[in-house]
Amino acid sequence: MLGPANGGILPVCEGSRKSPGRRGLRDRPEHSISSMNESASDNRSQSGRSDPALQGLRLGFLGFGKMGQAIARGLRENHAPADLHLLAFDAAPLADTVVKSVAGLQLLPSPDALEAQCDVLILAVKPGDLQTALAGLKGDRRYISIAAGVGTERLRSFFPEGQNPHISRVMPNISALAGHSASGVFCPDDEFFSLSAAIFSAIGQVTRVKSEELMHAVTGLSGSGPAYVLAMVHAMAEGGVQAGLPFPTALELARETLLGVAHLLRTTGEHPSALRNQVTSPGGTTIAGLAALEDGGFHGTVMRAVEAATDRSRELE
């Protein structure tokens, strides 16, 4: 049950996708469910890779760009073609390498043909192209939209009058390309939410949002957030160069620092300030660096970045 302590946002599940490499963030845990009082690392299920909710599902992608491909590949790693049928339409011709990268992918000649063959349709086109892409659809399926700044009421207006299609809104982020997306989901229907979570847990962590208005905040935080983090990593690496390190070395150290801290936050469940205090000695190097960040208004600037992106999401709706 959602409580006031988390402002209406509840971490729900983490993907079962596994990738090669070192342990930690690069090793995807098995499918798991977490409540408000449990960290994802404490509640990992070992019940198997294939989610029963997706067995036999015919899942379509209206638009098959990088995000659609990432979702499809994440799902295919956990489901054989006989278990989960993946179909797609894209207005632009798809390269053979893209089609072959998703086993069993079936291409359809038009959006209406795709709709007719699917149980659930992921709307993965750019927000500005949605109305055109949905023209001619019947609106008699279930739809998952990943379009930023397009609310469910506006989406329904693109379908034929009298239709009231079931819509789930999901905001993933670019880390889906590596199987580590933070995806916020708004879906009032519990059953459809569970299905949406099963799909998007294939590319990372899923968090349920109980109010559609909060999807703007999700967009400003985790949807746009990778850009803020990448800017921070770049700045850290350039700081290393200024201090005498070669850029490749500085970038590797900055990158691995980010990965390690993210894993530490996830596994310990501690407040960021508590972990920060553990490495901040009186009169030491870290407090000197933190003081320089505060001289530049770091904390408030990051907060304003999230706020500005959130406001822009509202403007787009």
N, C-alpha and C positions, 0 to 999 in steps of 0.2 A: 504493500500500500504506500502511496506517495505521501510523504509528510512534509511539513513546513521547513524542516532543517535543511533540505537540499534545494529549496526554491522551485520544486516541481520537476526536477531533473533526476532521473534514476538510471544508474549504470545497469545494463541488462545482461549483455552477453558478449563473449569474446570469441573470435573466429577460431576455426580448427585448422587453418592453413599452416603448413609447415614449409620452411625454406631452408636450404643448406647454409652452412656457415657456423660461426661460433655460437656458443650458448648464450642465453639471455634474450634480448629483444629479437634476435634473428630466429629463434626457435619459437614457432607458434604453439601455444598450448592447445590441448584438445578442447572441443566445444564446451563452454562453461556458462553458467548463469550466476550472477552476483546480485545480492540485495544491497540496501543502503548500508548495512552493518558488516558487509563482507567485502574484502578486496578480491579482485578477480583471481589473484594467485592463490587464494585460500579456498576456492570453490570450483576447482577444475574437475570436470567430469571425465572419466576414462571410458565412457560408454560407447566409443567408436566414432568414426569420422563422418559417416553418412547420416544426415538429419532426416528422420522419418517424415517431417513436414514437407520435404521437397520430393519425396518419392513419387515418380510418375508425373510431376508437374510439367506443364508446357509453359515455359517462361520466355517471353519475347522482349527484344530490345529495339525500341524505336529510336534509332540513332546508335551507331556503333563506333564511337570515337574512343579515346584513351580510357575514359572512365567505364564505358560499357564493356570494353575489352578486359579491363582489370577485374570487373565483377565476374564476367563470364569465365575467365581463367581461374579465378579463385574458387568458383563453384565447381568447375570441371576437375580440379585437383581432388575434390572430395566426393564427386558423383560421376559414375559411369554414364554414358549416353542413354543406357536403358533405364536408369533411375531418374534422370532429369533431362528433359528435352529443351535445348536452347535454340531459339530462332531469332532472326534479326532482319531489319531493313535499315539501310542507310541511303540517303539521297546521293551520296558520292560513291563511286565504285570502290570496293574494298580490295586491297591487294591480296593476292593468293597467300602470301605469308601470314596475313592477319587471319584469314579464314581457316587456314590449316593449323594455326596456333591454338584453336579451340576445337577439341575433338567433337565431331558429330554436329557442329554448328550448321543449321539449315538457313539459307538465305531466302527471303521472300521478295516478290517483285514490287510490292506496294504496301503502304501502311494499313490499308483496309484488309489486304490479304493476310498480313501479319496478325492483326487483331482477331480475325476469324479463326486463326489456328491456335491462339494462346488462351491459357487460363488467367495469366497475369502478364501485364505489359509494363515494362520499365520505360518511362519517358526520359530519354537520355539525350535530347537535343538541346541546343542553346535556348535560353529563356525567350529571346526575341523571335525564335523560329517555331515556338510551340503552337501558336494558333494555326499557322499554315500546315504544320505537320499533323495536327489533329483533325483538320478539315476532312470530312468524309468518313470519319470513324463513327461507329454506332453508339459507343459509350456503354456497352453491355458487358464489359469485363471489369476486372479489378486492375487498378493502375497505381504504379509507384512513380512519383515524380522526384527527380533529383535537381530540378531547375531552381536556382537561387532566386528568391524574391518574388515567386509566383505562388500566391495562396490558393487554397483548395477551392474557394468560391469562384475565383477567376478561372481556374482550370475547368471547373464544371461548366462555365459559360462557353467554353470552346466546343462542348459536345452538343448534340441535338437537343432542342427544347423538350422538356419532359423527362429527360434522363437524369438520374441522380447517382452517378457511378461512385463506387467505393474508391477512395483515394488515400494513399499513404504518402506522406512527404518525408523524404530522407535528404539530409545534407551530409554527404561524405566529404573527404578531402583528398588532396593529391597523394597522400601517403598510401592510398589504396593501391597505387602502382607497385608498392613493395609489400602489400598485404598488411599494412598497419594503419588503416584509416581510423579516424574517430568520427563515427557517423551518428548524428542526432536524428531521431525518428519521431514524427508526430503522426499518430494514427489512433483515433478514438475507439475503433473496433478492436477488441482484444485479440480475437482470432487472426485478423489480418495483420495486426501488429506483430504477433508471434511469427507469422510467415515472413513478414518484412525483415524481422530480426534474424531469422534463419538464413535469409539470402545475404544480408549485408554482414553477418558475422564471418562470412567467407573472406572478407577483405579487412577484418580488424575488429575493433571494439564498437559495440552498439549501445547507445544511451537513449532511453525513452524520455520524451518531452511531453508534458501533459497539456500544455497550452500552445496553440499554433503561434501566438504572438511571440513566444520564446524562441521560435525558429529563427527570428532575426538575430537574436543574441548568439545562437548556435552558429549562424553564418559568420557573424563578426568575430567569434572566438575561434572555433575549430575549423570552420570552412576557410576563412582567410588566414588563420593562425600559422600555417606552415610558412607563409611568406615572412611573417614577423620573425619566426625562429631562424629561417634561412638568413635573414638580414643580420641577426645576432651572431650566427656562426661565421658569416663572412667578416663581420666587424672584428670578432675575436681572432680570426686567422690573420687579418691585416694588422691587428695589434701585435700578434706574434712576429710578423715580418718586421714591424717597427722595432721590436725588441731584439732582432737579429736572426730569427729563424727563417729558413727557406719557406716559401709559400706552401709547397706540397706537404712539408712536415707540419707547418702550423695548421693547415686545413685538416689534416688527419687527426691531430691532437684535439682540435675544436670539435670535430665530428664525433670522435669517440667519447669526449667529455659529455656531449649532448646525449648520446646513446646510454652511457652509464648512469647519468642522473635520471633520465626517464625511467630506466629499469629500477633504479633505487626507489624512486617515488612510488612506482607500482607495487614493488614487492614489500616495502615496509609499511605503506599506507600512512606514513607520517606527514605532518604539515610541512610545506616547503621551508618555512622559517625555522622549524626545528632542525631540519637537516642542514640548512645554511649555517645555523649557529654552531653545529658540530665541527665545521671547518673554518670558523672565524675566531682566531685567537686574539687576545688583547694585544694591540700594538703590532700585529703581524701583517703579512702581505695581503691576505684576503680582505681584511677590513679597510686597507688602503685602497684596494681596487673597488670595493663597494662604495666607499666614500666618493670616489671619482664618478661612479655611475650616478649617485644621487646628486652630485654637483651638476650633472647634465640633465637632471630630471627624469632619469630612466624609468622609475616605477610609474609615475604619472603619465609619461609619454606612451608607455605600453597600454595603460588603461585607456587613454584617449584614442589609441589606434583601434582597439576593440570597439569602443563606443562609436567612432566614426564609421567603421565598416557596418556596424549594426544599423546606424542611422541611414546609411546608403541602401541597405537591404530594404528598409521600410519605404524609401523613396521609389524603389524599383517596383514595389508591389502594386 
